[in-house]
């Protein structure tokens, strides 16, 4: 077996691969895309970091390639869909560099609080500006953490040791789970208003893009300091620049940027901002960790068939795959639907009904539900392997049951979620020709596709509401692809599931909600 390492690898991982029996390893020094394309047909595995772009064009020349391993968390430089269509496994190393990223965030916070980079530069220029660089202590200051996942929880633990007050915002963490960490769970607005320091530790998703934008920066506590070592794009950099110039924000520490390198950013000219060039995961230990982790995963897969941290393939026998494939799509869509309709979630109940599930492996289906539920929030770090672990870290209870009772369908998946005083249920099935359908949402029976962008609108069952919906969406140039209607048995309330061509603007949703007969409007992406 031959393994190509195109972006370099720490010696600890290289030595593992080279010591393996029957394995040949090549690690050329920064090969170009054309050089990789020419070499790739001879290799069983390709190991990359962020430099190599594993495109569909490159994979067209993949030859006997079986697996692409990303020595890191993100797989945004890999065309996962193209790899999947070619039967190529894609795996990454989630969490292997979490400690490095957390410690870098803390280092940036210290440097920001005490003006260390500016003072260093001042001394290099021959000055002794003691009064100019008077800093602030971290002791008894309030640290607001946006995102309480693996990295955010490490930062919280260290900050508590510094005797900081730690508050956190994460809509997918229940207050009890945050309390175990010693963190007070608050709303985003309260975090902005109370924090002396704010640090971001959330993935880049549609929901988190510009989470610190102009509106948020108008709500911050005057003199706040902001740290971002997570993802570029979480902060509106133009809005941050304005807030820094207006002194609403005392300082910022940035390791990541919307465009990298940020050569044209106005932030580079401000003296109260410090920078590093995306170094969050760049520690000797982190590089060694990810190298050993990806080397171990690659060897396990090539030599033993063991799959770990795969982002595009479940652990399913080949003979079961064709039968279970449409149900996997259904399971993920039901999870994604519930994950967007209800937050926070404390308990998930999944029931598999009907004879179809008596012979199929159900664990991959359960993991697909969990993946779909978590992915809108956690983005690229969720896959079939780590989804149950991420769910457990959030202290969400998971219960699965199976029954041979058909309930009118050969195979029916029911996903019920509970959180606080809220409860929601969604049932789905697969029709002929692998057509995935939602057949019940809470008390409403219907038959709707689970795809695209959808508006879920509940209303009082009175004449004229559907007309209002169509007119309002038309006013905002929102085109309706199809619509499914249902109402409660008591005929007092109704629901419309409307698939639209593109996302509806917030103003359209607000207009709909202002109608006296419309109870709720939710937009979901499936």
N, C-alpha and C positions, 0 to 999 in steps of 0.2 A: 504494500500500500504506500502511496506517495502523498505527502502533505506539503502544500505550498503556503508559506507565510509571507504575505506581501507588504506588511506594514511594520515589520520588526516585532520582536517578542523578548521579554525579560528572560535571562538565562535560565531561571528556575523552571520555566515552562518548556524552553527549548531542550533542556537536558532530559526532561521527562519523555518528550517525544522521541528524541534520538536514542534513548535507552530502551525503547519498546521494541520487541522482537518483530521482525518483518515489516518495519516501518522505515521509509526513506523520507528525510526532511530537507527541503530547500528553503532558504531564507535570503533571497537576493536583496541588495541594498536599494530600497525605494524604486522598484521597477515602475516604468510608465504603464499606462493603460494598454497601450499596444503590446508591450512586452508581456504583460499578464495574459492578454488575450491569446498570444501565441503559445504561451507555456501551459495554459489551463487544461487543454484536452488530455494531458498526461496524468492529471492529479485526481485523487479520490476525495481530497478535502482541501478547502481554502480557508485560511485564518486571516482575518482582517481586523483593523481598528477603525479609525474614522477617515483615514486618507483615501483608501481604495473605495471606489464607487462600484458596487456590484449591480450593474444595470442589466436590463433584459438583453441588450446587445452583447454584453460580456458573457451572460449565461448561455446565449446561443452557441457559444464556442466551448461550453463546459465539458463536452465529451462524457467521461465517466464520473464526473463530480457527483458525490453523494451528500456532502454536507458543507455548509458555510458556517464557520464559527466566528462570532464577533467577540473580540476580547474587550468587553465593556458592556454597558447596559443598553444603549440605544441601537436600533437597527434601521435608522432613517437613511443610512447610506447603502442599504440593501433592498433590492426590489423583491420583497417577500412573496408577492403574488406571482411574479415570474418564476421564482425558485419553486414555489409550490406546484405550479403547472408543469414543471419539469421533474417533479418527484425529488427535489433537492431539499433536504432538511436544513432549517436555519435555526441556530441556537445562539444564545448570548449568555452573559454572566451577571445577572441582576444581583445587586447587593455587595459584590466583591470590592467595590471602591467606596462604599458608604462611609466608612470611618474617615477616609481621606477627605471626602467632600464636606463632612461635618466639621472636621478640625480646621479646614481651610476657611469655612464660614466664621468660626470662632476667631481665627487669626485675623481675619478682615475686620471683625467687630472690635477687637482690641486695637488694631492699628488705626481704625477710624476714630475711636474714642480718644486716643492719645496723640493723634496727628503724627504718627511715626514716619510715614514716607515723606511728608512735607518737612519735618524737622531734620531728617537725614539729608535731604537735598539742600536745606539751608546751611547746614554745617559743611557740606561739600563746597559750597560757594563762599565759605570763610566767615559766616555769620554765627552769632550766638544769641538767638532770638527766644529767650526763655519765656518772656511774657506773651509773645505772639502765639505760642503753641500750648497754652494752658488747656488741659484736657478735662474729661469728665470720667468719673468712676462708674463702673458697672454695678457695684454693690448697691442693692436695694432699688435698682432701676427696673423698669418693667420691659420685658422682652416679649414681643408679639411674634409668634411663629405661624406663618401661613403654610399649612401642609404638615401633618403630624405622622408621616410615614416613617420609613426606616431612618433616613437622614435627619428629618425633623425631630424625631424622638431622641436621637443621640445628642443633638444640639440642646434639647430641653434638659436632658440629664446633666450635661456639663454646666449649663447655665444655672441650674438649681444649686450645684456645688459652689458656684460663685455668689450664692445668696441673692440671686436676682429673682424677681417675681416673674413667673412665666405664664403667659396666656396663649391660647392657640385657637386658630380657626381652621376647621376641616369639616365640611358638611357630611363626610362619610365616616367620621369618628363619633361614637356616642359619648356623652359626657362622662359616663362611668369608666370607659376605657381611657379617656384623657386623665381622669382623676388618679388612676393607677400609676400613671407616669408623673404625677405631681403637677399636672397642668390644668389650669382652669379653662374650660371650653367656652368660648364666647362667639358672638356674631362677628362678621367682618367689620361692620361699622364700629362696634365696641372696641375691637382690637385696634383700629385706626385711631380712635379717640384716646385710648389709654396708654399706648406704647411709647416708650422712650427710644427703643430700638425695634426695628421690624426686619425679620429675615425670612426669605422665601424658600420653600422646599417642596414645591409642587411641580408635576410634569407640565409640559406645554400641551394644552388641549384647547378646544374651541371655547370652553367655559373659563379657562384661566388666562387666556391671552389678554394682556393689558389689565390684569387684575388690579395692578396699581396704575391707574390712569388719572385723568384730570379730576373726575368726580371723587375718586378715593383720596387724592392728594388735597382736596379742599376740606376733607374731614379729619386729617391727621392732627395729632397733638403738635402744637408749634415747637420747633426745635428737634423733631424726631430725626433719627439717623436710620438709613435703609441699606440693607445688605442683600445682594442677589448673587448667589453662587449656584443657582439651580439651572434655569434655562433662559436664554435670551428671548425677549418678547413678552415676558411676564410683566415687565414694566414699560409703560409708554415713555420712551426716553426723552421726547420733546417736552412732555408734561413735567417730567422730573426735572429737566433743566430749568424750566420756568419756576418751579417750586423752590429750587435751590437758589436761583437768583433773587427770588422774593423773600428768602430767609424763612419760609414756612418749613422747609427741610434744612436741617443744619449740615448734613453731610450724607454722602452715599459711598458705598464700597461695592464695586461691580467686577465680577469675574466672567460674566457672560453678557452677550449683546445680541440685539435683533439681527445685526449684520456683523459678521466676523471676518477679518478684523474691522473694527469700527473707525475706519480712517477719517470719515467725514462727520463723526458725531460731535455736536457742540459741547458735549460733556467733557471732552478731552481738554478743553480750555479752562475748566473751572478748578480753582484751587481747593475747594472743599469736597472733591471727589477723588477717591483712590481706585486704582485699577490693577488687575492681573489678567494675563492673556489665557483665560479658560484653563486654569490650573487646578480646579477643584479635585480632580481624580489623579493629579500628577504627583503622587508620592512614590518613593521607592517601594514601600510595602504594598500599595495599591496595585502598582504595575506587576509586582511579583504575584499578588493574589489572583488578578485576572488571568495572568499567564498560566499559572498552575491550574486554575479552574477550567479554562477553555481546553487546555491540553488533556486534562483528565476526561472531560466530556467527549472530546473528539475520539480519544482512544476507546472509551467505553462503547461508543456507538459503532465505530469501525470494527472493533474486535469482538464485542459481545452483543451488539444489537440493543444495548441499553440506551434509552433516550432520556436526557435530562435537560431542562431549561430550553426545550424546543418552543419556538414561537409559531410554528405552522403545521404541527402534526401531533395527533393524540396517540396514546398507546393502545392501538387497536390491531387485532389480527386482520390480515389481508382479506380473509374470507368473509369477515363481518363488515368491512369498510363500506361497500356499496349499499348495504341495507341501512347502515346507521348514518351515512353521510347526510341525507336530508333532515334527519332528526337532530343532528348536530347543529345545522343551520337554524332550525326551529328553536332549539334550546338557547343558543346564543342570542337570538332576537328577543325571546321572552325575557331573558335576563337584562338585556340592554333596555328594553321597554320599562321594566320595573325599576331599574336603577335610575332612570331619568324621571320617573313619576313620583318616587318616594325617597326622601332623605330626612334624617339618617335612618338606616335600616339596622334593626337589632336581631332579627330572626328571619330566616328563609326556610320555607317548607316546599319541597319539590315532590310531587307525586307522579309516578309513571303508571298509567292505567291501560289495560288491554293486552291481548295475547301477543302483540308485536314485541313487547318488552320482556317476555319470559325467556328469550334465548339470546338477547343482545347484551353486550357489556354496557352498563349504565354509568360507570364512573366517568368516562369521557363526556357523557351528556351532562352530568352534574357539573363537571368542571367548565363546560361550555356556558352553562347558565351563570356560574360565578364570574367567568371571564367577561361575559357580556354585561353583567351588572357593574363590575369594577372598572372596565376599560374606559368609559366616558370620563372618569375622574382621574385614573392613574395612567392612562395613555399607554405608551410603548412598553412599560415594565410588566404588564399583565400578559401571561401566556397560560397554556393549559397546565403547565407544571406548577407554576408558582401561585396561580389564582387561589387555591385552597389555603396556602400559607398566608397570603395577604389578607384573606378573609378572617383567618384565625387571629392575626395580629390586631385586627380591628374589633375583636371580640364579638363577632357576629355569629350567632348560633345557626347551624345548618342541620336540617332534618330532611331525610329522604325516605319515601315509602313507595312500595310497589304493590299493585293489585291486578289480578287477572280480569276483574270486572271491566267491561269494555266502555261503559258510559256512552254507548252509541258510536264509538270510534274504534278502529283497529288498534290505534296507538294514540294516546292523549297525554301531553305533558302539562301539568298544572304547577304554576309558580305562585306561591303566596308569600307576601312579605309583610313584616310587622315592624313598626318603629314608633315609640311613644304611644299615642292614642290612635295612630293611623294603621290601617290594614288595607292591603290591596291584593287582588287575585287576578291572574291571567291564565287562560287555557289556550293551548294551540295543538294543531294536528298537521299531518301531512296527507294530502289528497293524491289522487293519481297523477302521474307524471312529475312526482316530487314537488308538488305545489304546497308551499308552507302557508298556513292560515291561522290567524287569531280567531277563535270561535267563542270566547267569552272574556269580558273584561269587567271584573267585579260582578254586578248583578245583570249586566247587559249581555244578551246573546246576539252574536253577529257573525259575519264571515268577512274578514279583512286581510289584505296582504300585509306582510311584515317586512316592508322595505321602504327605503327613501325617507324623505322628510314628511312628517305627519303632524297635523294639529288634532288634538283630542279635546273636544269642546263638550262640556256638560251644560245642560240648560233646562229650564222649566218647560214642560211639554205643552207649549202654547203655539198657536198659529203665527207664522211670519218670521220665526227665528232663523230658519234656513235661508230665507231671502235676505235677512240682515247679514248673515255670514257671507253669502256670496257677493253681496253688494260691497261690503266692507273690504273683503280681500281684493275685489276688482279695483276698488279705488286706489289700492296700494300696488296695483299691477302684479298681484300674486295669482298665478294660474293654478286652477284645481285640476289634478290628474284624475282622481276619482273620489267617491264619497261613500261611506257606509254608515247607516243609521240604525239605531235601536232605541228602545225605551224600557223602563222598568215595568214589571208585571202590574203595578198599581197605576201605570200610565200618568204618573205625576212628573217624572223626569225623563229626559232623553239624552242620548249621546250621539255625537257625530265624529267619526274618524275620517279626516280629510287628508289625502295625500296631495302634496303640492310640489311644483317643479323645483322651487328654490325656497330657502328659508324666508319666512315672513318677518318683516321688520318689527321691532318692539312696539312701534307706534300703532301698527295694525292690531297687535295683540291687546294693547291697552284700550283701543277703541272698542274691540269686541267685549272686553270685560266691563266696560262702562254701560253696556246694555242691561236693562233691569232684569231681563229673562235669562241672561247667561250667567251661569254659576262659576265656571272655571274654564281656563284656556291654557293648555300645555303644549309646547312644541317639542317633539322628540325626533331624533335621527336614528334610523334603524339600518 
